[in-house]
Amino acid sequence: MKILVTLFIIFSPLMLISQQQTFDEMVKSYYKNTVPLIYPHQLYQKILSGEKIYLLDSRETKEYEVSFINGAIKVGYNNFKIETVKNLSKSTPVIVYCTIGARSEQIGEKLQKAGFNQVYNLYGGIIHWKNQGYPVYSSTQSKTPNIHVYSKEWGIWLTNGKAIH
């Protein structure tokens, strides 16, 4: 038993480093690189500066209701229609996110085809956003540790919050 505890103490930090590298590899394996990326720290700076942006959440309602990035507009994925964003200025930067950035990249492609000329995909989605220490909010507008992680398997990537699936 002491050997197992010792091994755990020795290898736990290495597993975290490896897990972060694996997260990056996993995320990149889902991306087609068709929409420019924006990283959590860059988005946070835009929010803090008060820059005019549109922040679109391309997750489904049950995911959005658990938590979202403050100021996000839920546009969904399965039933997304470009008419949903018809009143948004096509010259204002649009940042799209989902759980890890795969669905949001596809919504970003649709926005580009519709004439939006400054579309960005949040790298690593809401999981990476939360892992970097940035806040998310519940439907009651209060900060929450909860993140809907899409599936139980994807919950392993959330290291700074409570996984909901």
GROMACS elastic network, one bead per residue, 0.5 to 0.9 nm:
[ bonds ]
;  ai    aj funct       b0    kb
    1     4     6  0.51767   500
    1     5     6  0.63958   500
    1     6     6  0.86566   500
    2     5     6  0.51247   500
    2     6     6  0.60725   500
    2     7     6  0.85335   500
    3     6     6  0.50699   500
    3     7     6  0.60769   500
    3     8     6  0.85229   500
    4     7     6  0.50875   500
    4     8     6  0.60934   500
    4     9     6  0.86444   500
    5     8     6  0.50317   500
    5     9     6  0.62230   500
    5    10     6  0.86614   500
    6     9     6  0.51464   500
    6    10     6  0.62180   500
    6    11     6  0.86107   500
    7    10     6  0.51026   500
    7    11     6  0.59626   500
    7    12     6  0.82151   500
    8    11     6  0.52979   500
    8    12     6  0.56023   500
    9    12     6  0.56483   500
    9    13     6  0.77749   500
   10    13     6  0.70620   500
   10    14     6  0.78076   500
   11    14     6  0.51716   500
   11    15     6  0.61973   500
   11    16     6  0.88881   500
   12    15     6  0.51156   500
   12    16     6  0.65341   500
   12    17     6  0.89742   500
   13    16     6  0.52260   500
   13    17     6  0.65344   500
   13    18     6  0.87107   500
   14    17     6  0.51699   500
   14    18     6  0.60969   500
   14    19     6  0.84094   500
   15    19     6  0.58264   500
   15    20     6  0.85895   500
   16    20     6  0.62746   500
   16    21     6  0.87233   500
   17    20     6  0.52997   500
   17    21     6  0.64748   500
   17    22     6  0.86335   500
   18    21     6  0.51499   500
   18    22     6  0.60417   500
   18    23     6  0.85335   500
   19    23     6  0.59987   500
   19    24     6  0.86584   500
   19   156     6  0.89760   500
   19   157     6  0.77137   500
   20    24     6  0.63584   500
   20    25     6  0.86368   500
   20   157     6  0.81837   500
   21    24     6  0.52085   500
   21    25     6  0.62477   500
   21    26     6  0.85684   500
   22    26     6  0.59195   500
   22    27     6  0.84602   500
   23    26     6  0.50192   500
   23    27     6  0.60456   500
   23    28     6  0.84909   500
   23   124     6  0.84158   500
   23   157     6  0.66014   500
   24    27     6  0.51765   500
   24    28     6  0.60849   500
   24    29     6  0.85317   500
   24   124     6  0.78541   500
   25    28     6  0.52047   500
   25    29     6  0.61459   500
   25    30     6  0.89831   500
   26    29     6  0.51590   500
   26    30     6  0.68420   500
   27    30     6  0.54737   500
   27    31     6  0.67137   500
   27   100     6  0.65296   500
   27   101     6  0.74352   500
   27   102     6  0.78414   500
   27   123     6  0.81707   500
   27   124     6  0.63119   500
   28    31     6  0.51667   500
   28    32     6  0.81293   500
   28    33     6  0.86293   500
   28   124     6  0.88024   500
   29    32     6  0.80801   500
   30   100     6  0.87534   500
   30   101     6  0.80188   500
   30   102     6  0.57741   500
   31    34     6  0.78953   500
   31    35     6  0.89739   500
   31   101     6  0.75173   500
   31   102     6  0.59850   500
   31   105     6  0.73146   500
   32    35     6  0.80961   500
   32   102     6  0.85487   500
   32   105     6  0.80098   500
   33    36     6  0.69148   500
   33    37     6  0.81886   500
   33   105     6  0.81157   500
   34   105     6  0.72447   500
   34   106     6  0.84995   500
   34   108     6  0.83667   500
   34   109     6  0.68886   500
   35   105     6  0.60685   500
   35   106     6  0.84149   500
   35   108     6  0.62713   500
   35   109     6  0.65454   500
   35   112     6  0.83596   500
   35   119     6  0.68057   500
   35   120     6  0.59268   500
   35   121     6  0.61538   500
   36   105     6  0.88529   500
   36   118     6  0.88467   500
   36   119     6  0.70461   500
   36   120     6  0.50494   500
   36   121     6  0.61523   500
   36   122     6  0.88190   500
   37    95     6  0.89430   500
   37   119     6  0.87698   500
   37   120     6  0.53240   500
   37   122     6  0.58829   500
   37   123     6  0.57757   500
   38    41     6  0.84152   500
   38    42     6  0.63288   500
   38    43     6  0.66555   500
   38    95     6  0.77986   500
   38   120     6  0.59174   500
   38   121     6  0.59338   500
   38   122     6  0.50490   500
   38   123     6  0.58988   500
   39    42     6  0.53094   500
   39    43     6  0.63412   500
   39    44     6  0.86676   500
   39   121     6  0.84310   500
   39   122     6  0.58197   500
   39   123     6  0.52348   500
   39   124     6  0.80304   500
   39   128     6  0.89007   500
   39   129     6  0.82968   500
   40    43     6  0.51595   500
   40    44     6  0.60420   500
   40    45     6  0.86158   500
   40   122     6  0.67928   500
   40   123     6  0.70356   500
   40   124     6  0.84111   500
   40   125     6  0.84829   500
   40   126     6  0.89070   500
   40   128     6  0.73518   500
   40   129     6  0.53743   500
   40   130     6  0.88499   500
   40   132     6  0.73201   500
   40   134     6  0.79019   500
   41    44     6  0.50462   500
   41    45     6  0.62300   500
   41    46     6  0.87493   500
   41   129     6  0.83441   500
   41   132     6  0.81551   500
   41   134     6  0.85782   500
   42    45     6  0.51828   500
   42    46     6  0.64060   500
   42    47     6  0.87767   500
   43    46     6  0.50763   500
   43    47     6  0.62611   500
   43    48     6  0.86652   500
   43    95     6  0.82203   500
   43   122     6  0.79204   500
   44    47     6  0.50535   500
   44    48     6  0.61250   500
   44    49     6  0.85284   500
   44   134     6  0.77233   500
   45    48     6  0.50464   500
   45    49     6  0.59868   500
   45    50     6  0.85775   500
   45    51     6  0.87940   500
   46    49     6  0.51739   500
   46    50     6  0.63171   500
   46    51     6  0.54482   500
   46    52     6  0.81430   500
   46    53     6  0.79319   500
   47    50     6  0.53195   500
   47    51     6  0.63769   500
   47    52     6  0.83845   500
   47    53     6  0.81820   500
   47    71     6  0.89991   500
   48    51     6  0.78062   500
   50    53     6  0.85582   500
   52    92     6  0.69542   500
   52    93     6  0.74910   500
   53    92     6  0.59876   500
   53    93     6  0.50730   500
   53    94     6  0.58212   500
   53    95     6  0.73436   500
   54    71     6  0.82640   500
   54    72     6  0.74543   500
   54    73     6  0.77768   500
   54    88     6  0.79639   500
   54    92     6  0.71597   500
   54    93     6  0.63052   500
   54    95     6  0.61766   500
   54    96     6  0.82823   500
   55    69     6  0.83203   500
   55    70     6  0.87881   500
   55    71     6  0.66664   500
   55    73     6  0.61681   500
   55    74     6  0.87542   500
   55    93     6  0.86257   500
   55    94     6  0.59366   500
   55    96     6  0.59271   500
   55    97     6  0.78321   500
   56    71     6  0.86657   500
   56    72     6  0.52998   500
   56    74     6  0.59294   500
   56    75     6  0.63350   500
   56    76     6  0.86492   500
   56    94     6  0.72158   500
   56    95     6  0.61151   500
   56    97     6  0.63877   500
   56    98     6  0.87057   500
   56   104     6  0.85677   500
   57    60     6  0.84197   500
   57    64     6  0.75235   500
   57    68     6  0.75382   500
   57    69     6  0.81610   500
   57    72     6  0.59000   500
   57    73     6  0.57889   500
   57    75     6  0.58786   500
   57    76     6  0.66069   500
   57    77     6  0.87792   500
   57    95     6  0.86502   500
   57    96     6  0.59585   500
   57    97     6  0.52472   500
   57    98     6  0.59343   500
   57   104     6  0.77245   500
   58    64     6  0.87435   500
   58    73     6  0.86010   500
   58    74     6  0.62617   500
   58    75     6  0.53037   500
   58    77     6  0.51603   500
   58    78     6  0.88465   500
   58    80     6  0.80670   500
   58    96     6  0.67144   500
   58    97     6  0.59527   500
   58    98     6  0.52545   500
   58    99     6  0.86714   500
   58   103     6  0.67948   500
   58   104     6  0.56239   500
   58   107     6  0.71064   500
   59    62     6  0.82326   500
   59    63     6  0.60735   500
   59    64     6  0.63292   500
   59    74     6  0.72483   500
   59    75     6  0.74146   500
   59    77     6  0.58269   500
   59    78     6  0.85240   500
   59    97     6  0.77751   500
   59    98     6  0.52104   500
   59    99     6  0.71577   500
   59   103     6  0.77007   500
   59   104     6  0.80213   500
   59   150     6  0.88784   500
   60    63     6  0.54354   500
   60    64     6  0.62644   500
   60    65     6  0.87190   500
   60    74     6  0.79261   500
   60    75     6  0.80389   500
   60    77     6  0.63198   500
   60    78     6  0.74259   500
   60    79     6  0.88556   500
   60    98     6  0.89151   500
   61    64     6  0.50162   500
   61    65     6  0.59945   500
   61    66     6  0.87838   500
   61    74     6  0.76138   500
   61    75     6  0.89143   500
   61    76     6  0.69681   500
   62    65     6  0.52644   500
   62    66     6  0.67536   500
   62   148     6  0.82032   500
   63    66     6  0.55050   500
   63    67     6  0.69892   500
   63    68     6  0.83034   500
   63    99     6  0.87862   500
   63   147     6  0.78931   500
   63   148     6  0.52233   500
   63   149     6  0.79146   500
   63   150     6  0.73377   500
   63   164     6  0.87423   500
   63   165     6  0.83674   500
   64    67     6  0.53877   500
   64    68     6  0.56617   500
   64    74     6  0.70949   500
   64    76     6  0.87897   500
   64   138     6  0.84393   500
   64   139     6  0.81727   500
   64   147     6  0.89646   500
   64   148     6  0.77478   500
   65    68     6  0.74827   500
   65   138     6  0.66903   500
   65   139     6  0.56273   500
   65   148     6  0.87270   500
   66   137     6  0.81392   500
   66   138     6  0.58024   500
   66   139     6  0.68993   500
   66   144     6  0.86977   500
   66   146     6  0.65158   500
   66   147     6  0.63479   500
   66   148     6  0.60604   500
   66   164     6  0.77803   500
   67   136     6  0.58618   500
   67   137     6  0.50578   500
   67   139     6  0.67119   500
   67   143     6  0.85532   500
   67   144     6  0.71388   500
   67   145     6  0.84729   500
   67   146     6  0.64076   500
   67   147     6  0.58799   500
   67   148     6  0.71290   500
   68    71     6  0.83060   500
   68    72     6  0.67677   500
   68    74     6  0.88303   500
   68   126     6  0.77299   500
   68   135     6  0.87538   500
   68   136     6  0.52980   500
   68   137     6  0.54203   500
   68   138     6  0.67166   500
   68   139     6  0.82337   500
   68   147     6  0.80860   500
   69    72     6  0.57108   500
   69   126     6  0.76562   500
   69   129     6  0.86966   500
   69   134     6  0.87037   500
   69   135     6  0.69832   500
   69   137     6  0.62886   500
   70   135     6  0.79487   500
   70   136     6  0.64850   500
   70   137     6  0.62653   500
   70   141     6  0.81906   500
   72    96     6  0.89571   500
   75    79     6  0.84329   500
   75    80     6  0.61619   500
   75    81     6  0.81401   500
   75    84     6  0.68595   500
   75    85     6  0.81044   500
   76    79     6  0.64058   500
   76    80     6  0.54858   500
   76    81     6  0.88342   500
   76    98     6  0.89480   500
   76   107     6  0.89042   500
   77    81     6  0.86953   500
   77    98     6  0.89251   500
   77   103     6  0.67920   500
   77   104     6  0.78696   500
   77   106     6  0.86718   500
   77   107     6  0.71451   500
   80    83     6  0.85686   500
   80    84     6  0.73934   500
   80   107     6  0.78313   500
   81    84     6  0.56201   500
   81    85     6  0.80010   500
   82    85     6  0.57375   500
   82    86     6  0.66014   500
   82   110     6  0.74621   500
   82   111     6  0.72431   500
   82   114     6  0.74709   500
   83    87     6  0.82397   500
   84    87     6  0.79042   500
   85    88     6  0.54827   500
   85    89     6  0.87637   500
   85   111     6  0.87758   500
   86    89     6  0.81032   500
   86    90     6  0.88674   500
   87    90     6  0.89235   500
   88    91     6  0.87435   500
   88    92     6  0.79164   500
   89    92     6  0.55952   500
   89    93     6  0.87207   500
   89   116     6  0.79536   500
   90    93     6  0.78439   500
   90    94     6  0.84631   500
   90   111     6  0.89199   500
   90   114     6  0.86806   500
   90   115     6  0.64542   500
   90   117     6  0.64037   500
   90   118     6  0.77809   500
   91    94     6  0.87902   500
   91   115     6  0.88163   500
   91   116     6  0.64352   500
   91   117     6  0.61107   500
   91   118     6  0.66963   500
   92   116     6  0.80045   500
   92   117     6  0.80386   500
   92   118     6  0.67083   500
   92   119     6  0.87836   500
   93   116     6  0.81836   500
   93   117     6  0.76526   500
   93   119     6  0.59830   500
   93   120     6  0.76477   500
   94   108     6  0.85392   500
   94   111     6  0.88063   500
   94   116     6  0.78765   500
   94   117     6  0.86501   500
   94   118     6  0.60752   500
   94   120     6  0.61580   500
   94   121     6  0.85714   500
   95   104     6  0.89269   500
   95   108     6  0.82343   500
   95   118     6  0.83994   500
   95   119     6  0.59190   500
   95   121     6  0.57422   500
   95   122     6  0.65723   500
   96   101     6  0.81706   500
   96   104     6  0.54355   500
   96   105     6  0.74496   500
   96   107     6  0.74910   500
   96   108     6  0.65453   500
   96   119     6  0.75256   500
   96   120     6  0.62338   500
   96   121     6  0.50793   500
   96   122     6  0.61531   500
   96   125     6  0.86164   500
   97   100     6  0.75774   500
   97   101     6  0.57654   500
   97   102     6  0.85257   500
   97   103     6  0.78099   500
   97   105     6  0.78605   500
   97   120     6  0.87244   500
   97   121     6  0.60144   500
   97   122     6  0.52179   500
   97   123     6  0.80158   500
   97   124     6  0.84064   500
   97   125     6  0.52232   500
   97   126     6  0.67706   500
   98   101     6  0.53148   500
   98   102     6  0.72423   500
   98   103     6  0.62008   500
   98   104     6  0.53916   500
   98   105     6  0.87245   500
   98   121     6  0.89081   500
   98   122     6  0.80057   500
   98   124     6  0.84214   500
   98   125     6  0.51311   500
   98   126     6  0.61385   500
   98   127     6  0.86161   500
   99   102     6  0.78165   500
   99   103     6  0.80049   500
   99   104     6  0.84358   500
   99   124     6  0.72836   500
   99   126     6  0.51365   500
   99   127     6  0.59106   500
   99   128     6  0.84865   500
   99   147     6  0.87554   500
   99   148     6  0.77009   500
   99   149     6  0.62655   500
   99   150     6  0.66918   500
   99   154     6  0.89482   500
  100   103     6  0.79653   500
  100   104     6  0.83011   500
  100   122     6  0.82012   500
  100   123     6  0.71506   500
  100   126     6  0.64429   500
  100   127     6  0.62346   500
  100   128     6  0.72466   500
  100   149     6  0.87378   500
  101   104     6  0.51586   500
  101   105     6  0.59937   500
  101   106     6  0.88386   500
  101   121     6  0.65202   500
  101   122     6  0.62510   500
  101   123     6  0.60470   500
  101   124     6  0.54508   500
  101   126     6  0.81704   500
  102   105     6  0.52815   500
  102   106     6  0.67820   500
  102   121     6  0.88108   500
  102   124     6  0.86358   500
  102   125     6  0.83020   500
  103   106     6  0.52379   500
  103   107     6  0.64391   500
  103   108     6  0.86049   500
  104   108     6  0.59245   500
  104   109     6  0.85569   500
  104   121     6  0.63018   500
  104   122     6  0.79465   500
  104   125     6  0.81875   500
  105   109     6  0.62653   500
  105   110     6  0.88157   500
  105   120     6  0.81864   500
  105   121     6  0.57974   500
  105   122     6  0.86268   500
  106   109     6  0.50887   500
  106   110     6  0.65701   500
  106   111     6  0.88198   500
  107   110     6  0.51048   500
  107   111     6  0.63207   500
  107   112     6  0.87163   500
  108   112     6  0.61822   500
  108   113     6  0.86421   500
  108   116     6  0.89650   500
  108   119     6  0.61894   500
  108   120     6  0.69717   500
  108   121     6  0.68303   500
  109   112     6  0.50685   500
  109   113     6  0.62394   500
  109   114     6  0.86279   500
  109   119     6  0.83858   500
  110   113     6  0.50928   500
  110   114     6  0.62132   500
  110   115     6  0.88635   500
  110   116     6  0.89708   500
  111   115     6  0.65197   500
  111   116     6  0.55261   500
  111   117     6  0.83409   500
  111   119     6  0.72211   500
  112   115     6  0.52474   500
  112   117     6  0.62333   500
  112   118     6  0.79939   500
  112   119     6  0.67321   500
  113   116     6  0.73270   500
  114   117     6  0.89720   500
  116   119     6  0.65183   500
  120   123     6  0.89755   500
  121   124     6  0.88123   500
  121   125     6  0.80106   500
  122   125     6  0.53107   500
  122   126     6  0.79692   500
  122   128     6  0.88177   500
  122   129     6  0.83280   500
  123   126     6  0.86578   500
  123   128     6  0.72563   500
  123   129     6  0.82927   500
  124   127     6  0.62794   500
  124   129     6  0.71274   500
  125   128     6  0.56207   500
  125   129     6  0.62956   500
  125   130     6  0.88114   500
  126   130     6  0.60425   500
  126   131     6  0.83987   500
  126   136     6  0.84488   500
  126   147     6  0.76596   500
  126   148     6  0.88795   500
  126   149     6  0.86147   500
  127   130     6  0.53153   500
  127   131     6  0.60685   500
  127   132     6  0.86205   500
  127   147     6  0.72618   500
  127   148     6  0.86953   500
  127   149     6  0.72306   500
  127   155     6  0.88950   500
  127   157     6  0.71800   500
  127   158     6  0.57751   500
  127   159     6  0.84829   500
  127   160     6  0.86001   500
  127   161     6  0.87797   500
  128   132     6  0.60693   500
  128   133     6  0.87480   500
  128   157     6  0.83858   500
  128   158     6  0.76129   500
  129   132     6  0.53379   500
  129   133     6  0.68455   500
  129   134     6  0.57924   500
  129   135     6  0.79698   500
  129   136     6  0.86109   500
  130   133     6  0.51484   500
  130   134     6  0.52054   500
  130   135     6  0.64663   500
  130   136     6  0.71243   500
  130   145     6  0.82681   500
  130   147     6  0.80395   500
  130   158     6  0.77480   500
  130   159     6  0.83662   500
  130   160     6  0.62374   500
  130   161     6  0.68627   500
  131   134     6  0.74438   500
  131   157     6  0.86539   500
  131   158     6  0.63781   500
  131   159     6  0.57989   500
  131   161     6  0.72842   500
  132   160     6  0.77066   500
  133   160     6  0.70568   500
  133   161     6  0.89992   500
  135   143     6  0.64719   500
  135   144     6  0.75366   500
  135   145     6  0.80996   500
  136   142     6  0.83010   500
  136   143     6  0.57265   500
  136   144     6  0.60082   500
  136   145     6  0.72431   500
  136   146     6  0.79554   500
  136   147     6  0.80496   500
  137   140     6  0.76421   500
  137   141     6  0.54543   500
  137   142     6  0.52617   500
  137   144     6  0.54332   500
  137   145     6  0.83179   500
  137   146     6  0.84878   500
  138   141     6  0.52499   500
  138   142     6  0.55418   500
  138   143     6  0.62731   500
  138   144     6  0.59337   500
  138   145     6  0.89879   500
  138   146     6  0.80054   500
  139   142     6  0.75089   500
  140   143     6  0.87542   500
  141   144     6  0.89441   500
  143   146     6  0.89509   500
  144   147     6  0.82107   500
  144   161     6  0.84049   500
  144   162     6  0.88083   500
  145   160     6  0.77905   500
  145   162     6  0.54727   500
  145   163     6  0.84196   500
  146   161     6  0.58995   500
  146   163     6  0.60230   500
  146   164     6  0.64405   500
  147   150     6  0.89430   500
  147   155     6  0.89675   500
  147   158     6  0.81855   500
  147   161     6  0.67744   500
  147   162     6  0.60863   500
  147   163     6  0.53112   500
  147   164     6  0.57503   500
  147   165     6  0.83867   500
  148   151     6  0.80736   500
  148   155     6  0.83776   500
  148   162     6  0.84759   500
  148   163     6  0.60171   500
  148   165     6  0.54980   500
  149   152     6  0.71462   500
  149   153     6  0.84768   500
  149   154     6  0.58501   500
  149   155     6  0.53569   500
  149   156     6  0.88714   500
  149   157     6  0.85187   500
  149   158     6  0.76807   500
  149   163     6  0.58971   500
  149   164     6  0.59810   500
  149   165     6  0.57691   500
  150   153     6  0.84368   500
  150   154     6  0.66386   500
  150   155     6  0.77544   500
  150   164     6  0.80126   500
  150   165     6  0.58504   500
  151   154     6  0.53557   500
  151   155     6  0.65412   500
  151   164     6  0.83469   500
  151   165     6  0.54530   500
  152   155     6  0.51589   500
  152   156     6  0.76700   500
  152   163     6  0.82512   500
  152   164     6  0.81311   500
  152   165     6  0.59954   500
  153   156     6  0.62667   500
  153   157     6  0.84336   500
  154   157     6  0.58033   500
  154   158     6  0.77069   500
  154   163     6  0.88937   500
  155   158     6  0.55823   500
  155   159     6  0.86571   500
  155   162     6  0.86973   500
  155   163     6  0.55770   500
  155   164     6  0.76849   500
  155   165     6  0.77813   500
  156   159     6  0.73610   500
  156   163     6  0.83249   500
  158   161     6  0.63625   500
  158   162     6  0.75113   500
  158   163     6  0.66711   500
  159   162     6  0.82940   500
  159   163     6  0.89535   500
